[in-house]
Amino acid sequence: MVSPTPTAALEALAPERTRTAVRPEIQALRAIAVMLVVLYHLWPERLTGGYVGVDAFFVISGFLITGHLLREAERQGRVSLAQFWARRARRLLPASLLVLLVTAVATFAWVPSGLWKDYLRQVGAAGFYVLNWVLAHDAVDYLAADAAPSPVQHYWSLSVEEQFYLVWPLLVVLALWVAARMRGQVLRSVGVVLGAASIASFVWSLHLTVSDAPQAYFVTTTRAWQFGAGGLLAIAMVAYERRAARLVAARAVLSWAGLAVLAWTGYAFTSATPFPGTAAVVPVLGTAAVIAAGAPEAAWAPTRLMAWRPVQTLGDISYSTYLWHWPPVVILPFALGRSLHAVDKVVLLVVVLALGWATKRWVEDPVRSARRLGLRRPTVTFALTAAGMGVVAAVCELGSGAASVARERAEERAETVVASRPLCFGAASLVNDGKGCPDPRLENVVVPGPAEVKNDDAGLQSCWSDNSEPDMEPCTFGKPRRGVPHVAVVGDSHARAWLPAWQVLVDRGHAVVTLYAKASCVWSAVQPERSKPSLVEGCRTWQRQVGAHLLAKGNTYDAIVVTGYARQKMQVPTGENRRDVVAQGLLDAWDPVLDAGTPIIAILDNPSSDVDPNDCLLKEGRGDPSRCDRLRSDVLVEHDPLRDATDRSDGRVPLVEMTDHYCRGDSCPAVIGGANVHRDNDHISSTYVRSMAPYLWERIEPLVAP
């Protein structure tokens, strides 16, 4: 696709300063940006804001690409989109696809098969440069939000860049076309079009960062303004660079200031910093300041430091270094059977830099400069690009198929273990400790395996309301009949996690159960803290519906069992005691039902933490699962809101504690009687919950007699 534009209108677009092949300050910025990201991923507790290196890359790309497009228009009187996209493909895709294929092979070699499907799903998305949208979806998908990072998760930023390369030239071409037809100034036309797009993106970024921060981080629409800032800087420098060149001292100050800002954000920002939003303005301005300052000649300017050969070399290999640095961070712990130590990380850093140099030397440069096989023709480039993407897709499809087979076999093995050794399996091992249990045959057995256990949930998605669904979706198990207690189970996903145990009790004829459950929403008069106001309103609606439904004529229950995530953050007015407000919120929701004569029973929450025990079992606990046991004090909440509420209920609401079926002494095992206790960091696996069914009934039965 070609867009004509009069050369005369673009005569001033590229002064000699911007025609040089390499700008030392750009290379230095690339070096700084890649090291910010790499060091952040290796030592996140030290460089807490190193993720801003990605923002620096975005500004650099916007600056360079906009300037390139305008210079091409000046030289040729037009912009060839096909040639532009082909050059970008030759520059970026060979190294990118190589790393993806090597990562897929390494996944097959060292990563447990239970993780293949998720990892390869992201490899495939990265190969087609849509990973950022997949991650944005996962960030708001309740069942995927806590998934462990894949070895290609860093490709989200490359996906954003590739999407920028597709759309941004179209905007430039549009602006050039408007300028040619309207006989207007080219720079002004391009500035207006790119400025309007950047402002719209920035406004959307501010909005989404407040309303849906996890999604805002990944989507292209919230990041476009950062490229736009670089593009507008390129236009401004065309117009004012000759004038600014005389301000040597001011440019030196500006350059130091920009570098200081980037360093400060790398150390001062954290995962708690709302991002991108207004916070992203800081690294964007810092990067823009260094670019605008150029290479000032003042003796005290940072020019010599930026032009230092190691810095320039690191800038040269920054792209390949970025590609290689993250996969080993994820995969090596599986290969080593332990977490990475400090020495491992130092060695890894050296190896990654070597891989970056080698890839630049033998992959990037040869393909970019190759003239054989007609590679310079866009059609050939696009065909080879499609073929490379097709290979990645085929590898992912084959691997996913193998993962499905492996998963089925693991499930069969798990069923065999459960069926053949029930007396000491799961919670029975603690109950019968010293009475034939633990069974030595279950030593080092983990069912389900730590790679498969995340799928070991209660299922029955139609029986509960997800984050995006405000309506109540109750399900009843068993047929109500005289002499059998009808129990309503109400709460969030922790209430739903008990469903497999209730199903066992229903099958044995002990109870009839109706489940009222909603993701991340406890039955309370207080709402949880959520990133999206719509989710808060959805929870509030569900809470009202539950209360009304439990009191509705014809809905008679012998008891209502409530539980919920003890670490859930709730909305508490400033200055008020959090424990009091949260406990009273539960009581306020329960009181109408209690006053109507229906008993309520609370079950204390299960152990939970910020760390998924299965990550430990996969890496460090394969030979000895006890290495992944946790201290009781670390995984049990000191002030469980349900305990607080029942203590304040004047004896009207009894509290059922099952902690002795999760912990023994000061330790809470990751595996009990061969059963994998945790599905993730805060949910109990369905397999272990089923093993607790008889012991739950021992404590519930006296309280639910019809």
N, C-alpha and C positions, 0 to 999 in steps of 0.2 A: 504494500500500500504506500502511495507516495503523495505528499502534499506539497504543491508548488508554493513558493514565496519569493518575492523580489529580493535579489541580493542587495540592492542598493539600500533597502530599508534596514539591513542588518550589518551595515559596515562597521558600526562601533561595538559590536557585540563581544568581541574577544580581543582585548588588548594583549600585548606580548606576554605579560605576566601570567595570564591564564592559559597560554598555549604550551607551556612547558610540559614535558611528558610526566615529570614527577614533582610534586610539591612536598618538600621535606616535612612540613607541618602536618600534611595529610597522612603521610606514612607514620609519623610519630603518633598521631591520634589513633591510627589503626593499631599500633603496637600497644598503646595505653588501653584501648578498648578491649582488645583480646585478652590482655593480662588481667584486667579487672574481672572479666567473666571467668577465666580459667581459675584464677586464685579464689574467686568466690565459690566456685563449685568444689574446689579441693579443700578450702578452709572457710566454710560459710560462717562459722562462728567468729572468725577474725575480720574478714572483709564483708560485712553484712550487707553492704549496698552495691557490691560489685556487679549486680545485674544491670546497672546503668550503662555498662559498656555497650550493651545492645542499642541503647538510645543514641549513643555516639555514632555507632555504625549507621543508623538510620539517617542521621543528619548528614554524614559524609556522603552516603549514597545519593541523597536528594541534591546535594551541592554538585557532585560530579556529573550525575546523569543530566541534570538540567543544563549545566554548562556545556556538556557534550552535544546535546540536542541543538542548542542554539548555535554552537560553532558549526555543526554540520549544515544547518540551515544557511548560515553565512557563506560557507564555502561552496555549497552545491545548489543553493537556491531552493532546497527542498529537504524533507526528512523522510528517509526510507525506513518505514517501520519494520519491514521484513529483515532488512540488513541489521537494524538495531537489535531486534529480538534474536537473530541468529548469532550476533556477536556476544550477547549476554549468555546464550545457551552454551557457546563454545568456551566462554570464560568460566562459567559456574558449574555446569552439569557434570562434566567428566569426573572431577574430584568428588562431587556430591554423591553421584551414583556409586562410585568406587567405595566410599566409606559405608554407604548403605548396604552394599553387598557383603563387604567384610564383616559388618556388624551382624548381618543375618547369619552368616556362617559361624561367627563366634557365639551367637545365641544358641544355635543348634549344638555347638560343641560343649558349652559350659552351663547354660541356663536350664533349670528344670523345665520339662516339657509343659508343665501346667501353666507356665508364663508365656509360652511361645505365641499363643493366639493373640494376646493383648499386645505383645511387643511387635509382632509382625503386622498387626493392624496399623500400628503407628509407623512402622517402616514403609508400608505401602502408601500411607497418607503423605509421608515425607517425600517419597519418590514422585508424587504428583503435586507436591507443593501446596497441600491443603491441610497440613498438620495443625496449623494454628486454629482452624475452624473445628477440627476434631477435638482439640484440647479445650476450646471454648465451650463446646457442647458438654464434654466430660466434666468441666468445672461446675456446671449447673445441674448435672445429672446426679441425683442423690446416690445411685448405686455405683457410680464410677468416680465420684469426686475424690475418694480416698485411695484410688488405685496408685500403686507404686510407680515412680517415674520410669519410663522406658529408656533404653540406651540411645534413642534418637530424639528425645523430647526437645533438645536444643534446636532442632530443625524448624521449630515454630517460627523463629525469627527469619530464617531463610525463606520460609513460605510467605511471610509478609513481604519480604523484599521482592520475591519473584512476582507477586501480585502487583506490587508497586511498579515493577518494570513493564508489566502488561498495560496498566491503566495510565500511568503518568505521561508517557509519550503521546497518548491520544489527546490528553488535555493540552499539551504543548502544541501539537498539530492544530487543534481547534483554535487556539489563541493566534497562531501564525496565520491561519486561514481568515480569521476575523480581521486581523490587522491588514492583510492584503486586500480584502474586500472593502473595508471601511477606510482604507488609506490612512490608517492611524499609526502611532508609534508602536514598534514591535515590542520593546521592553515593557511599555505600559500595558499593552494587551495581554502579554504573557503574565505579567505581574498580577493583573486583575483576575484572570482565570485561575491561576494557581493560588492566589491569595484567597479567593472565595472558597475554593475547595479546602484549603488549609484551615480557614476559620470554621467552616462547617464541621470538619473533623475534630477540631479542638473543642468546640462546644459539645459535640456528641461524646467526646472523651470525658469531659467534666461530668456530664450527666450520667454516663454509664459507670464511671468510677464510683459514684455515690450510690447508684441504684443496683448495680450488679458488678462489683469489683472483680470477682474471679474471671468473668467473661471479658471485662474491659481490658484485662491484661493482654489477651491474645488476639482479639479481632483486628483486622486490618483497618477498619473504619476509625478506630480510636488511635491508631498509630500514624495515619497518613499525614497528619499535620507536622510530625517530626521530620519526615522527608520534605514536606512543604517548606519548613523553616530553612532547610539546606538549599532548596531550590530558590527561594526568595532571596537568600543571602547571595547566591550566584548572580542573580539579576542585579542586586544592589551593588555588588563589587564591580560589575561591568560598568555601571554608571559612575561610581565614586572611587574606584581603586587608584587612579592616577592622582587624584586629590589627596587620598589617604596616604599614598606612598611617602609624602613629605613629612608625615607625622611619625617620625622614627621612634621617639621616646614614648609617645602615647601608644603606639602599636606594641612596644615591648611590655609596657604595663598591662595592656589588654591580653597579651599572650600568657604572661604569668598568671593573671587573674583567671583566665579560662582554665589553665592547668590546675590551679588551686581549687577551683570549683569542682572539677571532676574528681580530684583526690578527696575532697571533703564529702561529696555525695557517696563515694565508694565506702567511706568509713562511717558516715553518719546515718545514711538510710538503712532501713531494716525491712524485714518481711512485713512488719506492721505498718509501714509507710503507705498511705493510700496511693496507688499507682495504676495507670500513668497519671491522669488528672493534673492538678497544678504542680505536684511534686516533680513531674517529668520536665517541666519548664526549666528547672535548674540545670540538669546535665545538658539539655538542649542548648541553653544559652552559653554554658561553659564551652561546649564543642564549637558552637558558632563563633565565639570570641577568638578561639585559637585559629580557626580558619580565616576569619576576617583580619587578624593581625598578620597573617602570612609568616614570613621569615625576616623579622626586623633586624637591621644591621647593627643596632646598638651593642656595645661590648658586653653589657650586662643582660642582654636579652637571652631567652632560652634557646635561641637558634642553634648554637653549637651543640647543645645537649640533644636537641631534636634531630640534628643532622648526624649525630654519632652513628657510626656504621652498625653496631649491634641493634640500635633502635630502628634504623632504616631496614635492616634485614628482617627484624621481627615484624615490621609493618608489611614487608613483602610477603611473608608467609602467614599473615594473620588469618586469611580465609581458611586455608587448609588446617592450620592449628586449631581454629574454632571447630572445624568439622570433626577432627580426631579426638579432641580433649574429653568429651563427655562419655562416649561408649565404654571406655575402660573403667571409668568411675563406677558405672553400673554393673558391668559384667565381671570385672576382676574379683570382687568379693565372692562370687559364686565359684570361680576357678580356684581361689585360694582357700575357700572354706572359712573365711573370717573377714572382718571389716578391715579397711585399709588403715595401716599405721602411718605415722609421719614420714618414716623412711620410704615406704611404698609410694607415698604421694610425691615426694621429691624425685624419686626415680621415674615415676609416671610423667611428671612435668618435663623431664629431660627427654624421655622417649617421644612424647607428644610433639615437642619442638622439632625433634629429628624427623618424625613422620611428616610434619608440616613442611619442612624444608624439602624432603624427598618428593613429596607430592607436587609441590610447586615446580621443582626441577624437572621431574620426569612425567608429569601428567598435565598440570595446568599450562605451562609454557609451550610444550610441543603441540598440544591440541589447538591452543589459541593462535599459534603462528603457522600451523600446517596449511599447505596448499595442495597436498596430494588428494586424489580421489574426489576432487571437486568439493572439498569440505568448505571452501569459502562461499559456495552457493547456498543461499538460505534453504532451498528445498532439500538439499543433501543434509544440511545440519538438522533440519526439523525431522527428517526421516530417521537419522541416527539417534536423535533425542527420543523419538517415540519408541524406537527399538530398545534403547537402554531402559526406559521406563517400563516397557513391557517385560523385560527380563526381571526387574525388581518385583513387578506384580506377580509374575509366575513363581518366583522363589517364595514369596509371601503366601501365595495360594497353596503351594505344595506343603509348606511348613504348617499352615493352619490345618490342613487335612491330617497331617501326621499328629498334630497336637490333639485333634478331636479323637483320633484312635487311641492315643495314649491316655487321654482323659477317661474314655470308656473303660479301658483296662484298669485304671486306678480305681474307678468306682466299683468295678467287679471285685477287685482285691479287698476294698474296704468292706463291701457287703459280706465277703467270705469271712473276714476277721470278726465282724460283728456277730455273724451267725454262729461261728464255731466257739467263741470264747466269751459268752455273755456274763458269766458269774463275776468276773473281775474287770470287765470292760467299763471304762468311763467312771462315772461317779461311784459305782459299786466298789471300785478299788479302794476308795477312801472309807466307805461305810464298813467294808469287810477287811480293813487293814489288820493284819495279824491273824486273820481267820482263813488262810489260804490265799490271801491277796497281799501284795501284788503278785500277779502271775509272771514268772520269769519268761514265759513265752511271749509276753507283751513288751518285754524290755526293748527299748529303741524303736518300737512300732509307733507310727504316727498316722492316725486315720481320722479324717482325710489328710492327705499329704499337704504340706504347707503351701504348695503351689496351686492345689486344687480347692483348698478349703473356702476360698472367697465365694465360690459358687454353692457352698453348702449353707444356703439360707433357707428361710421358711417357704420360699416360693409363693404361689398363689397371689400374683400381682394384683389381681382383680379385687382382692380382699382388703386393700388398704389404699389410702390417698397419698399420692406422691407429692413432692414439693409444689408442683404446678397445678395440683388439683384441689380446689377448695371443698368439694363435695365429699360427704361421708359415704364410705362404701363398706358397710358391715357385712360379715359373712357368718353364717351359723353352721356349726359342725355337730352332727347328730340330730336326732328327732326328739323334740321336747316330749316328755312323758312323765307320768306320775311316779314319784319315788326317786327320780334322778335329778340332782340339782342342776339348774340352768344358770351358768355363770357368764357374765359379761366381762371380757378382758379389754381394758381401755388404756391407751397410751401411744407412745411414739414407736420407733423401730425396735426399741428394747422390749416393749410389750409384745410386738410382733415376733421377736426372736424366741419367745416362749411358746409360740404356736405349735412347734413339733411335739413338745411335751404334752400340751393339751390334747393334741390329736391322738397320742397314745392313750391318754385317759378316756377320751371319747370312744376309741376302739374297744377299750376294756369295759365299757358300760358304766364308768364312774361318773361321768358328767356330760352335759350338753354345753357347748361353748359358742358364744357369739363374740366376734372380734371387732372392735372399733379402734383402728390404728391409722395414724397419719405420720409421715416422715417429719422428724425434728419438731414435733408438736406434742407437748404434754397437755393433759386435761387440767387446765388451770384458768384462773381469772386474769393471770398475767401472761403477756406474750413474750416469746423468745426474741432475742436480738438476731436480726437477719439482715443480710446485705441488701435485699430487695424489699421495698415496702409492700409489694404485692404478695410476697411470701408471708409477711407478718399478717396481712389482712386475710390471707387464705387460712392461716392457723386460727385466727380469731373466729372466722366463720365456722370452721370445723368444731371449735370448742363450744360455740353456741349450739350447733346442731347436735352434738353429743349430749349435752345437758338436756335439751328439749326431747330428744329421742328416748333417753333413759326414763324420762318422766311421762312419756306419752302413754295414753290409755292402751292397754293391750300388751305393752312391753313389760312383763313381770320377770324379774330375775331374783334368784335366791341369794345372790351376792354379786358384787362388782369388784373385780380385781384390778388394781391400778399399779403401774410401775412406769419408770421413765429414766432417761439418761441423767445421771446425777450431776454431770459436769455441764449441762446445758446452760448457756448464758441467757438470763432473762432481763427484760426491760425493768430497771429499777430507777425511780426518780433520784436525782442527785441529792445527797445528804441523808437519805434514808438507809436504814440497816438492811442489807441485802438478804440476809437469812430470814429476817422477820417478814419482809415483803413477799419473798418467794414461798415461804411456808403458808402465809395467810392466803396467798393466791390459790394454792391447792385447796385449802379449807373452804374458801369462798365458792369454789366450783363444786365441792362435794356436799356442802351443807343442804341444798335443796333436795338432793337424793336421800341423804340421811334422814332429813325431816319427814320424807315420804315413807320412811320405814324400811328402806332397802339397805342392808349392811354393805360396807365397803372394806376391802382388805388391801393393804399395800404390801408390795414385795420390794425389798431393798434392792438397789441396783447392783449389777454384776461388776467385777473388777474391770478397770479400763485404764488406759494411759495414752500418751501421745505417740507411742511406739507400737507398731504391730509385731507381736511375738513371732509371727510367721516369717518376717524378714530375718530374724535371728535364727529360726529353725532352718531356713533355706541355706544360710551361710555358715553359721557357727554351730548349730545344733544337730547337724546330720548324724554325727557319731554319738552324741550325748545330748538328748533334748533337755536334760536338766540344766544345761548351761544357759538356757533361755528363761528359767524361772525368774519371777520378779518378787521383790519384797512386798509384803502386805501393805506396808505404810505408803508405798509408791503407787499402788493400783486401786486402793480403796479410798473413797472420798471421806474426809474426816467429818464433814457435816452434810450428809445426804439430805436433800430437801424433803424426801419422804419420811425420814426419821424425825426431822424437825416438825413436820406437819402432824404426824401421828402423836408425837409427844405433846402437842398443843390441842389434841382433839378430845381431851378429857376421857380417854379410854374408849371413845366411840369407834375408832379405826385401829384395829390391831395391825402390827407390823410383822411380816413374815421375813425371816432372814435365812438365806441359803448360802451364806458365806463359807460355812464349814464344808460345803461341797465344791468350793473353788480353791480353798486355801487350807494348808495345814501348818500350824505354828506360825512363824513369821514369813513363810514362803507361799506364793501362789503359783503353782506349776503351769507351764505352757502346755504340757501333755499329762493327762491323768488316766491311768489304766489303758494306755494305748490310744486314747481319744484326744484329738486336737481340740483344746478347749475354746480357742478364739478364732472366729472367722476373720476378724480384722482387729484394729486396736481397741475397739470398744463394744463389739458385738460377739456374743457367744455362738459357736457353731451349732447347727441343727443336730449334728451327731451327738455332741456332748449334752445338749439340752434334752434329747430323747432319753439319754441314760439317767437323767435327773427326775424323770416323770414320777416314779414311785415315791421318791423322797419329797417331791413337791406335794403330792397328794397326802402324804402323812401329815403335813402341816396345814394343808388347806381344808381337808375333809371335815375336821371338827368345827370349822367356821362357816361351812356352806350347807349344813344339813337342811333339806327342804322342809 
